[in-house]
Amino acid sequence: MSGLKTDIRNNLLNRDKEWWKELLINNAIYIVIFAIIVFIIVKEPAFVSFAVFKNILTQSSVRLILAFGVAGIIILQGTDLSLGRMVGFAAVVSGSLLQRADYANRFYPDMAPLPIILPLLAAIVLCSVFSAINGFVVAKFEIHPFLATMGMMITLYGILSIYFASGAPGPQPIGGFDERYTEFVIGSTMGIPNLVLIAGITSVVVWFLWNKTTFGKNMYAVGGNPEAAKVSGVNVMTTFLLVYILAGVLYGIGGFLEAARIGSANNGTGFGYELDAIAACVVGGISFSGGIGKVSGAIVGVLMFTIISYGMTFMGLDMYYQYIIKGIIIVAAVSLDTKKYLKKS
Amino acid sequence: MEEEYLLSIKNVNKSFSGVKVLKDVCLNVRPGTVHSLMGENGAGKSTLMKCLFGIYRQDSGKFYLQGDEFNFTDPKHALENGVSMVHQELNQVTKRTITDNIWLGRYPVKGLFVDERKMYEDTKALFKRLNIHLDPRTRLDKLSVSQRQMVEIAKAVSYNAKIIVLDEPTSSLTAHEVNMLFDIMKVLKKEGVGIVYISHKMEEIFEVSDEVTVLRDGFYIGTETIENLTMEKIVNMMVGRELEDRFPAKTNKPDGIHMSVRNLTTRYKPVVHDVNFDLKKGEILGIAGLVGAGRTELLEALFGARTLKTGEIYIDDKLINNSDPHKAINNRFALLTEERRQTGIYPIADITFNSCISNIQSYKNSLGFLVDRKMKEDTDLQIKNMRIKTPNRREKIRALSGGNQQKVIIGRWLLTNPDILLLDEPTRGIDVGAKYEIYQLIINLAEEGKSIIVVSSEMPELLGITNRIMVMSNGFVSGIVNTDETTQTEIFNLSTKYLNNNREAEV
């Protein structure tokens, strides 16, 4: 029997020896990203500076707001391909309504200056309606969100391009924004960039919505097990609509900010943003299997991506190489994430 | 109406496309009692429950709750009126906490926000009342099936349930956990709750029931108090004929060592530690143990579905390599998985597909295309040999009863011509008559010289059909006994041997 005893001891010892392996697997993606960041810093020590830090936060801001929107949809086991086009829509609408009075190529040449809150509201309402339609179609007709939002993406591009071409100067990039608008977006308050402040406030609000309200808890429940939520009396349709509307609101805000941040908007603005947002969510542990994801995850995901692309640009690495690295990170993140939940073989 | 009944079901009829599935069914549940509802699969138990919960609407007949007639529109409506059901397959949000699940759909709100403190306190009070020892903040995926079931029962109680329907609650529980469940049922009885208990397990029926109602083929056969019943009488009511014995005679003759397993330890959790055993040719070896003892994991490890840290498998004294299921199949192993619906059947495919899919390589012709005719012949042969009840081989497998689905899957593996069959809970969710047929099938296969390992949570089943029983406890083998010389008590004691991490104190 002492043989068995020794075996058990060995097993216990082995388990102790292996805890770090587990830790490594569970955090592998962060370790890899951290290694890349360390590499960038070693190559370019100037990367560690306040200016760079501020730039990274500023660049992350809009992405983060968009990521929160799609994160809710991913928690509902969905995805949103129309994010980019909605951002483009919000950007073009906001931009076309907020041009300087003395700018030559105005979209609406004779329009009096509007309070900036009105175009913001217009962007939010438009995106909420589009997104609510996505949510309705997905929940009501049980169409896979990939297809439903792909349809929306294509449709929106058509509508957006028609609107974009309907302005006085024809289909030309919309620029020459009102200074109040530009100042609101790219200015600073007490040394903190307004974009960062807005992203910070959004994070707090989203955190409360997800974790402290019935809406948030229902979102996790419906995402984790729609059937269980239904038999417990959760209104699945309402939950879907609310999550998609929240996404629309965030896309509207994001598009409004994006136009002023870039300084111009056209019908191609926002194209491909959905992929960045989804990738950030996935790297941040917001799982495609549904029901799982945290605000902190989205923040980490977005920051990681921004740091890496900013850092690689800082090093002077060609864009094309950046794509390769980003692509590999996404797939690695997802496979490691899956491994976390299926600890088998 | 007689007020003595909490729930009264009167002469319920229901047909589907002209076929009567419920004929004048009655059920009367008194407060503070356990009323067992029995019948073979397809007898109409679940249809009756679906009518009660408003999922179906009965053609005629009435439901009374404490004397008042009612018709629920959906399960939520029933829940709010104190009638709830704990399903066999738990419908929970496993990624959320216990409190989140119990109060789902009716979170207490304080201002804008959910009142977490109230939820927590209420859950604690509820658990104290039911004598459940769990931290309400635990996530459900950290709990065992039995613990999750208790959470589900607690949820029903939190709606002030007067009637709780338990649908095969013990099908995945072990003896110890079943006792915990029964303790909770006793608390509920004391509080005057009426429990409708649906189960196939005779031993349990006699342990917990006050009354038994039996259905057969949609007919109401009768209601008796438990004192007036014997096992034979219930079986007789259920199947309409005397089952001479619940188990066929063990006619197989184990002879010579077929497979030897040495020092088998798995790499990932849940870990199986240092398993050593021999399997004789033509032997039926049972594996007993509590849930979490590592029984399924051991079968998966043998079949190459789990990574080994150490261990060798010898067939006829020759070392073989089962490092993945494909190699295991080539080494003539077959694994019948525990979760038939999840990992066994392709529900929307027909019987032919389900029969031939594991053996699909052998139906290729010289050009690499599949030969339909051979597949059809083999499928028809399996349908005939195993007496699968189906109109034809083109039927979708999900249309068959559980027992017949299981036969199709056993047939699928037999087509690969295996020598070693690993069967994980082969009779789970299958009714008494079909169980007997599966037992007979297993014994016949052993008689033909196939060596079989059967994992089962039903002790009588292991004692009834195996030659030897290997008992596992907390990932270790705690003993191997000869079936003819052992007792339920011995097996139970072995299965708890290494519990509570007292493995070192034990040796």
Chai-1 contact restraints between the chains, C-beta under 6 A:
chainA,res_idxA,chainB,res_idxB,connection_type,confidence,min_distance_angstrom,max_distance_angstrom,comment,restraint_id
A,M1,B,V507,contact,1.0,0.0,6.0,A-B,restraint_1
A,L4,B,V507,contact,1.0,0.0,6.0,A-B,restraint_2
A,K5,B,V507,contact,1.0,0.0,6.0,A-B,restraint_3
A,D7,B,D274,contact,1.0,0.0,6.0,A-B,restraint_4
A,I8,B,R503,contact,1.0,0.0,6.0,A-B,restraint_5
A,N11,B,H273,contact,1.0,0.0,6.0,A-B,restraint_6
A,K212,B,F113,contact,1.0,0.0,6.0,A-B,restraint_7
A,T213,B,F113,contact,1.0,0.0,6.0,A-B,restraint_8
A,T214,B,Y107,contact,1.0,0.0,6.0,A-B,restraint_9
A,T214,B,V114,contact,1.0,0.0,6.0,A-B,restraint_10
A,K217,B,Y107,contact,1.0,0.0,6.0,A-B,restraint_11
A,Y220,B,R96,contact,1.0,0.0,6.0,A-B,restraint_12
A,A221,B,V93,contact,1.0,0.0,6.0,A-B,restraint_13
A,A221,B,L104,contact,1.0,0.0,6.0,A-B,restraint_14
A,G224,B,V93,contact,1.0,0.0,6.0,A-B,restraint_15
A,G224,B,K95,contact,1.0,0.0,6.0,A-B,restraint_16
A,N225,B,V93,contact,1.0,0.0,6.0,A-B,restraint_17
A,E227,B,N91,contact,1.0,0.0,6.0,A-B,restraint_18
A,A228,B,N91,contact,1.0,0.0,6.0,A-B,restraint_19
A,A228,B,Q92,contact,1.0,0.0,6.0,A-B,restraint_20
A,A228,B,V93,contact,1.0,0.0,6.0,A-B,restraint_21
A,V231,B,P75,contact,1.0,0.0,6.0,A-B,restraint_22
A,S232,B,L104,contact,1.0,0.0,6.0,A-B,restraint_23
A,S232,B,G105,contact,1.0,0.0,6.0,A-B,restraint_24
A,G233,B,K76,contact,1.0,0.0,6.0,A-B,restraint_25
A,G233,B,G105,contact,1.0,0.0,6.0,A-B,restraint_26
A,V234,B,G105,contact,1.0,0.0,6.0,A-B,restraint_27
A,G291,B,K95,contact,1.0,0.0,6.0,A-B,restraint_28
A,I292,B,K95,contact,1.0,0.0,6.0,A-B,restraint_29
A,K343,B,Y268,contact,1.0,0.0,6.0,A-B,restraint_30
A,S345,B,R306,contact,1.0,0.0,6.0,A-B,restraint_31
A,S345,B,T307,contact,1.0,0.0,6.0,A-B,restraint_32
